[in-house]
Amino acid sequence: CKYISSYNRGFCSQVTIEHVLTMTTGLDRIVNGHSIGYQNDKSNYALRLEPSTEPGSKWAYSNEAVQLLEPLLSKVAGQPIEEYAQQRLFKPLEFKQTYLRTDGAGSAMLYADMRTTLREFAQLGHLVATNGCHRGRQLISPEWIKEMTTPKEKAWGVVPFGYLWYLPKETVQATYGYLCNNLYILPQQEIVFGRCQRQHYLHQSEPFNEE
């Protein structure tokens, strides 16, 4: 609410940035034709939704909650977040083919659909594995990398979850994307593994299990 005055209502007024980053905003997962993927103006749609439970009380996967970061970050950055990302992250990483897509209203989609290549996708993992450093230049503070990859919640009640990062084991950090486009980091082994595909090869209701 400090940055988006229209959000100062009901449970929304209790939502913090940390709630968004840990998927504990109180917004439910929407999987039908009413989900954010079917909306033209995705940020305004996300801002209109009401949490069904008190923020911070439970973890729930929500693309709509993540999209709240678009108006928030654009407001703080003082420019569209897709431009800020290019200037402060993608260009310093020497990316040539990575960009944030925008919706019909011209707002960046932060919950999904970033365009990239497998090599540049893996480079994001390398940036995390090197504590935010690229070719001797500190792009992200080591303190933030540590905070981001420190467990805060349990995704699906099972998998340790940091700030929008899955931490399935103490030695593994991961992102899990649509169509199983995944990124895994094994810091102790100095391994970054990226995977991309265009179609589902199997059906999964949850990305991880104990096995």
GIBELQUI-V777758 format. One record per pair of residues at least 12 apart in sequence whose C-alpha atoms are under 6 Angstrom apart, sorted by sequence separation. I is the first residue (numbers start at 1). J is the second residue. If there is no record, write none. Layout:
I/J  I/J
This chain:
150/162  173/185  182/194  101/114  149/162  172/185  182/195  100/114  131/145  148/162  172/186  181/195  148/163  171/186  181/196  99/115  98/115  46/64  82/100  98/116  97/116  179/199  179/200  27/51  26/51  27/52  26/52  26/53  26/54  26/55  25/55  24/55  24/56  29/61  29/62  24/58  24/59  23/59  23/60  15/55  67/110  67/111  20/65  66/111  63/111  129/187  40/104  41/105  122/194  22/163  21/163  21/164
